[in-house]
Amino acid sequence: MTVKYYAILTNQGAARLANATMLGSKLNLTQMAVGDANGVLPTPDPAQTKLINQKRIAPLNLLSVDPNNQSQIIAEQIIPENEGGFWIREIGLYDDEGVLIAVANCPETYKPQLQEGSGRTQTIRMILVVTNTEAITLKIDPSVVLATRKYVDDKISEHEQSRRHPDASLTAKGFVQLSSATNSTSEALAATPKAVKAAYDLANGKYTAQDATTARKGLVQLSSATNSTSEALAATPKAVKAAYDLANGKYTAQDATTARKGLVQLSSATNSTSETQAATPKAVKAAYDLANAKYTAQDATTAQKGIVQLSSATNSTSETLAATSKAVKVVMDETNKKAP
């Protein structure tokens, strides 16, 4: 039987496919057109550069390699129910540069419009035999196409049969099993509301916290007051900052001098003449030790200088004591009384 309906590569399409195969590049098939061929069933001609009488052109909805025949490309387009009013007898397949790559005829079918009283979604499919399917880009823009029910069913079936259902973990999203256990240490299960409630009720029943005091730990209420004398509240950072800012603003300390009180810097030097620094205990000790080591005083005698004890006696014959002014005055007074 003679084949009546078929698809062929145009001369331009065959040349572009051969060039893509030779250069290792890709041929991007992007659009499909339909026409009525002016009312006569056409015979596909490889010399065609356009359809005989094009009625519609739009992006492809599906472009894939036939799973049953790896040398066949399946191109598919869906005409929505709100478009129509024309017969379909010819189909054209275009690349991303607007070149007619393949042309086909098909059984005559009328695509009605809704206002005609009949509306339907029409699927147009072209099956094209090529020598190298790897030279054709099988990519569809999902933002401008519709999906057939079969396509959706196939994808759902493919997903269900795949193993792309990873379990959830601490580092990745995924499927998780629920658990109502309250004593589990699992990191791969998710707690149910029942488990959460059981844990909450248990914790709530054991809640024995008491207020904190200066003598024990416990619950404490925060306060931002800066004039409170409470010993049962805890100051917030806001209160601490307010007190700090207030103290910092009133800080007027000045350096000490010999005439006024103030801040003073310590010094351990023993040879300083500064009147703005204060000696440390270390400096005082060093000076004391030095003085103590040089202390060589001895008692005074009639033959040497030294330390002497004072005496107010007027009848002493000591040669190691020194008379006080009082003793001298007493003697002077007695002498004056005896003078003629």
HUGI-V242804 format. One record per residue. SS is DSSP state (a for helix, b for strand, c for the rest). PSI is psi as a letter, one per 30 degrees, with the letter a starting at -180 (* if undefined). OMEGA is omega in whole degrees, 0 to 359 (999 if undefined). Layout:
# HUGI-V242804
ss=SS psi=PSI omega=OMEGA
ss=SS psi=PSI omega=OMEGA
This chain:
# HUGI-V242804
ss=c psi=k omega=180
ss=c psi=k omega=178
ss=c psi=k omega=184
ss=c psi=e omega=183
ss=c psi=k omega=182
ss=c psi=l omega=178
ss=b psi=k omega=179
ss=b psi=l omega=171
ss=b psi=k omega=173
ss=c psi=l omega=178
ss=a psi=e omega=178
ss=a psi=e omega=180
ss=a psi=e omega=180
ss=a psi=e omega=180
ss=a psi=e omega=181
ss=a psi=e omega=178
ss=a psi=e omega=179
ss=a psi=e omega=180
ss=a psi=e omega=179
ss=a psi=e omega=179
ss=a psi=e omega=183
ss=a psi=e omega=183
ss=a psi=f omega=182
ss=c psi=g omega=179
ss=c psi=a omega=184
ss=c psi=k omega=173
ss=b psi=j omega=185
ss=b psi=j omega=176
ss=b psi=k omega=189
ss=b psi=f omega=186
ss=b psi=l omega=176
ss=b psi=k omega=178
ss=b psi=l omega=175
ss=b psi=l omega=180
ss=b psi=l omega=181
ss=c psi=f omega=178
ss=a psi=g omega=179
ss=a psi=h omega=173
ss=a psi=g omega=181
ss=c psi=k omega=178
ss=c psi=j omega=185
ss=c psi=l omega=171
ss=c psi=k omega=182
ss=c psi=k omega=182
ss=c psi=k omega=181
ss=c psi=f omega=180
ss=c psi=f omega=182
ss=c psi=k omega=174
ss=c psi=f omega=176
ss=c psi=l omega=177
ss=c psi=l omega=182
ss=c psi=e omega=178
ss=c psi=i omega=185
ss=b psi=k omega=179
ss=b psi=f omega=183
ss=b psi=k omega=173
ss=b psi=k omega=183
ss=b psi=l omega=179
ss=b psi=l omega=177
ss=c psi=k omega=174
ss=c psi=f omega=182
ss=b psi=k omega=175
ss=b psi=j omega=185
ss=b psi=l omega=174
ss=b psi=k omega=179
ss=c psi=j omega=181
ss=c psi=f omega=180
ss=c psi=f omega=180
ss=c psi=j omega=186
ss=c psi=f omega=178
ss=c psi=g omega=181
ss=b psi=k omega=175
ss=b psi=k omega=177
ss=b psi=j omega=177
ss=b psi=k omega=186
ss=b psi=k omega=177
ss=b psi=k omega=179
ss=b psi=k omega=176
ss=b psi=j omega=184
ss=c psi=l omega=186
ss=c psi=f omega=181
ss=c psi=g omega=176
ss=c psi=k omega=179
ss=c psi=a omega=183
ss=c psi=g omega=180
ss=b psi=l omega=175
ss=b psi=l omega=178
ss=b psi=j omega=178
ss=b psi=f omega=183
ss=b psi=k omega=182
ss=b psi=k omega=177
ss=b psi=k omega=180
ss=b psi=k omega=186
ss=b psi=l omega=175
ss=b psi=a omega=185
ss=c psi=f omega=176
ss=c psi=g omega=178
ss=c psi=g omega=180
ss=c psi=k omega=177
ss=b psi=j omega=184
ss=b psi=e omega=182
ss=b psi=l omega=180
ss=b psi=k omega=181
ss=b psi=l omega=169
ss=b psi=l omega=182
ss=b psi=l omega=176
ss=b psi=k omega=182
ss=b psi=k omega=178
ss=b psi=k omega=181
ss=b psi=k omega=177
ss=b psi=j omega=184
ss=c psi=l omega=173
ss=c psi=l omega=182
ss=a psi=e omega=182
ss=a psi=f omega=176
ss=a psi=f omega=178
ss=c psi=g omega=179
ss=c psi=k omega=179
ss=c psi=k omega=178
ss=c psi=l omega=173
ss=c psi=k omega=184
ss=b psi=k omega=176
ss=b psi=k omega=178
ss=b psi=k omega=184
ss=b psi=k omega=175
ss=b psi=k omega=176
ss=b psi=j omega=187
ss=b psi=k omega=178
ss=b psi=k omega=179
ss=c psi=l omega=182
ss=c psi=f omega=183
ss=c psi=j omega=181
ss=a psi=f omega=180
ss=a psi=f omega=180
ss=a psi=g omega=181
ss=b psi=k omega=179
ss=b psi=k omega=181
ss=c psi=i omega=184
ss=c psi=k omega=181
ss=c psi=k omega=177
ss=c psi=j omega=185
ss=c psi=f omega=183
ss=c psi=f omega=185
ss=c psi=g omega=184
ss=c psi=l omega=174
ss=c psi=l omega=179
ss=c psi=k omega=176
ss=c psi=l omega=179
ss=a psi=e omega=180
ss=a psi=e omega=180
ss=a psi=e omega=179
ss=a psi=e omega=179
ss=a psi=e omega=180
ss=a psi=e omega=181
ss=a psi=e omega=178
ss=a psi=e omega=179
ss=a psi=e omega=179
ss=a psi=e omega=180
ss=a psi=e omega=181
ss=a psi=e omega=182
ss=a psi=f omega=180
ss=c psi=l omega=178
ss=c psi=g omega=180
ss=c psi=h omega=179
ss=c psi=i omega=185
ss=c psi=k omega=175
ss=b psi=k omega=177
ss=c psi=k omega=177
ss=c psi=a omega=179
ss=c psi=f omega=183
ss=c psi=f omega=183
ss=c psi=k omega=176
ss=c psi=l omega=178
ss=c psi=a omega=179
ss=b psi=k omega=182
ss=c psi=k omega=178
ss=b psi=k omega=179
ss=b psi=l omega=179
ss=b psi=k omega=177
ss=c psi=g omega=180
ss=c psi=k omega=178
ss=c psi=g omega=180
ss=c psi=g omega=182
ss=c psi=k omega=175
ss=c psi=g omega=183
ss=c psi=k omega=174
ss=c psi=g omega=181
ss=c psi=f omega=179
ss=b psi=l omega=177
ss=b psi=k omega=182
ss=b psi=k omega=176
ss=c psi=l omega=175
ss=a psi=e omega=178
ss=a psi=e omega=180
ss=a psi=e omega=179
ss=a psi=e omega=180
ss=a psi=e omega=179
ss=a psi=e omega=180
ss=a psi=e omega=180
ss=a psi=e omega=181
ss=a psi=e omega=179
ss=a psi=e omega=180
ss=a psi=e omega=181
ss=a psi=e omega=180
ss=a psi=f omega=182
ss=c psi=g omega=184
ss=c psi=j omega=183
ss=c psi=g omega=182
ss=c psi=k omega=179
ss=c psi=l omega=181
ss=b psi=k omega=177
ss=c psi=k omega=174
ss=b psi=a omega=177
ss=c psi=f omega=182
ss=c psi=f omega=182
ss=b psi=l omega=176
ss=c psi=l omega=177
ss=c psi=a omega=178
ss=b psi=k omega=181
ss=c psi=k omega=177
ss=b psi=k omega=180
ss=b psi=l omega=178
ss=b psi=k omega=177
ss=c psi=g omega=180
ss=c psi=k omega=179
ss=c psi=g omega=180
ss=c psi=g omega=182
ss=c psi=k omega=176
ss=c psi=g omega=183
ss=c psi=k omega=174
ss=c psi=g omega=180
ss=c psi=f omega=179
ss=b psi=l omega=177
ss=b psi=k omega=182
ss=b psi=k omega=175
ss=c psi=l omega=174
ss=a psi=f omega=179
ss=a psi=e omega=180
ss=a psi=e omega=179
ss=a psi=e omega=180
ss=a psi=e omega=180
ss=a psi=e omega=179
ss=a psi=e omega=180
ss=a psi=e omega=181
ss=a psi=e omega=180
ss=a psi=e omega=180
ss=a psi=e omega=181
ss=a psi=e omega=180
ss=a psi=f omega=181
ss=c psi=g omega=183
ss=c psi=j omega=183
ss=c psi=g omega=182
ss=c psi=k omega=179
ss=c psi=l omega=181
ss=b psi=k omega=177
ss=c psi=k omega=173
ss=b psi=a omega=177
ss=c psi=f omega=182
ss=c psi=f omega=182
ss=b psi=l omega=176
ss=c psi=l omega=177
ss=c psi=a omega=179
ss=b psi=k omega=181
ss=c psi=k omega=177
ss=b psi=k omega=180
ss=b psi=l omega=178
ss=b psi=k omega=178
ss=c psi=g omega=180
ss=c psi=k omega=178
ss=c psi=g omega=180
ss=c psi=g omega=182
ss=c psi=k omega=176
ss=c psi=g omega=183
ss=c psi=k omega=175
ss=c psi=g omega=179
ss=c psi=g omega=179
ss=b psi=l omega=179
ss=b psi=k omega=181
ss=b psi=k omega=176
ss=c psi=l omega=174
ss=a psi=e omega=179
ss=a psi=e omega=180
ss=a psi=e omega=179
ss=a psi=e omega=181
ss=a psi=e omega=180
ss=a psi=e omega=179
ss=a psi=e omega=180
ss=a psi=e omega=181
ss=a psi=e omega=180
ss=a psi=e omega=180
ss=a psi=e omega=182
ss=a psi=e omega=180
ss=a psi=f omega=183
ss=c psi=g omega=183
ss=c psi=j omega=183
ss=c psi=g omega=183
ss=c psi=k omega=178
ss=c psi=l omega=180
ss=b psi=k omega=177
ss=c psi=k omega=174
ss=c psi=a omega=177
ss=c psi=f omega=182
ss=c psi=f omega=183
ss=c psi=l omega=175
ss=c psi=l omega=177
ss=c psi=a omega=182
ss=b psi=k omega=182
ss=c psi=k omega=177
ss=b psi=k omega=180
ss=b psi=l omega=178
ss=b psi=k omega=178
ss=c psi=g omega=180
ss=c psi=k omega=179
ss=c psi=g omega=181
ss=c psi=g omega=182
ss=c psi=k omega=176
ss=c psi=g omega=183
ss=c psi=k omega=175
ss=c psi=g omega=180
ss=c psi=g omega=178
ss=b psi=l omega=178
ss=b psi=k omega=182
ss=b psi=k omega=177
ss=c psi=l omega=178
ss=a psi=e omega=180
ss=a psi=e omega=181
ss=a psi=e omega=180
ss=a psi=e omega=181
ss=a psi=e omega=180
ss=a psi=e omega=181
ss=a psi=e omega=180
ss=a psi=e omega=180
ss=a psi=e omega=180
ss=a psi=e omega=180
ss=a psi=e omega=181
ss=a psi=e omega=180
ss=a psi=e omega=184
ss=a psi=f omega=180
ss=c psi=k omega=181
ss=c psi=* omega=999
